[in-house]
Amino acid sequence: MDLSDRTVLVAGGTSGIGRELARRFAAAGSTVAVGGRSPQALAELAAEGFGTVSVDVTDSASVAAARDTVLARYPELDTVVITSGVMLLEDLRDPAHFEAAATTIDTNLLGTIRVVDAFTPHLIQRGAGTFVTVTSGIAFLPFPPMPGYAASKAAVHAYSEALRAQLDGTGVGVVELVPPAVATAGQEKVNPHALPLDDFATEVMHLLAQDPTPHEILVQGVLAHRWAERDGTYDDLVAQRSQALAMLPGRQG
Ligand SMILES: NC(=O)c1ccc[n+]([C@@H]2O[C@H](COP(=O)([O-])OP(=O)(O)OC[C@H]3O[C@@H](n4cnc5c(N)ncnc54)[C@H](OP(=O)(O)O)[C@@H]3O)[C@@H](O)[C@H]2O)c1
């Protein structure tokens, strides 16, 4: 993908990975609009020169309104990056976890589907474009403290594969970004192994720039997770990662 001449919407670009990718696309020469809920973050990004749009991906009407706003201003939009997501801990021994599970599925899975649905007619009508969905190494190797999150990301992986097959022949491609732990969203405080955001984004942009663009964007740091099942390391790694269950509030003391 030529990163210098795209017209990009980053849905969920008000912080973390999305905001950094928005800045990288802009630095490469592309035109970039950013969506999210935080008015303050949107105002700061507008001051940086980004187009901004308020969007809540859990609300179909909000997504449709954002789509209309974006396409009115950027009729040449060709790339939709969906980084919106939440990462929540859940203790499955306490049924009160359900609310977190529902929020996670609504945001990460249904939110992705809402955004894809909103822009699919436009991209098909253009005859060229790219969806970038965002999963996680956790889609391929569960992290037991975040079960709903793992399920949501495994689902977005499966959905992305089917979407790619269904859009085959339309000119619209689907790229799945599979981050490992990256030092954003509080990860930097709890996970010493989280990749610095800057290093992660540099590797991602290098991979995205390949022609043809790979179906999955896999930085070096995620390969052990992505291929654990194939490599026979899955059971050991899940057992190792299960030690993190001690971080759940109900399991302490
Ligand atoms: N950091 C990691 O270690 C890691 C690893 C693997 C995958 N990922 C995935 O990468 C993506 C970005 O994560 P991040 O680490 O950059 O986290 P982050 O800094 O918390 O960013 C999450 C983004 O999602 C947006 N968002 C959340 N709920 C939304 C909603 N209902 N509607 C619209 N936007 C919403 C937030 O914007 P507003 O609050 O302004 O709405 C924010 O821009 C997520 O999908 C995450 O699951 C992250």
The ligand as an ORCA input file, in Angstrom:
! r2SCAN-3c Opt
* xyz 0 1
  N      -2.358     -1.689     23.624
  C      -2.279     -2.985     23.457
  O      -1.500     -3.675     24.145
  C      -3.125     -3.670     22.433
  C      -2.792     -4.980     22.078
  C      -3.548     -5.624     21.120
  C      -4.624     -4.971     20.524
  N      -4.923     -3.712     20.905
  C      -6.081     -3.076     20.264
  O      -5.679     -1.881     19.645
  C      -6.787     -0.968     19.622
  C      -6.339      0.360     20.223
  O      -5.979      0.143     21.568
  P      -5.059      1.159     22.381
  O      -4.079      0.348     23.116
  O      -4.584      2.227     21.487
  O      -6.112      1.680     23.458
  P      -6.635      3.150     23.781
  O      -5.508      4.113     23.886
  O      -7.541      2.981     24.954
  O      -7.479      3.532     22.493
  C      -8.763      3.042     22.299
  C      -9.455      3.938     21.297
  O     -10.761      3.390     21.088
  C     -11.681      4.454     21.181
  N     -12.974      3.938     21.628
  C     -13.250      3.157     22.699
  N     -14.563      2.937     22.780
  C     -15.124      3.589     21.716
  C     -16.457      3.762     21.267
  N     -17.507      3.209     21.900
  N     -16.670      4.500     20.152
  C     -15.637      5.072     19.504
  N     -14.349      4.949     19.882
  C     -14.117      4.222     20.992
  C     -11.084      5.445     22.180
  O     -11.565      6.733     21.920
  P     -12.653      7.538     22.802
  O     -12.458      7.162     24.232
  O     -12.347      8.972     22.480
  O     -13.968      7.104     22.255
  C      -9.604      5.361     21.783
  O      -9.344      6.243     20.706
  C      -7.906     -1.650     20.407
  O      -8.774     -2.304     19.513
  C      -7.161     -2.665     21.233
  O      -7.981     -3.762     21.591
  C      -4.207     -3.031     21.832
*
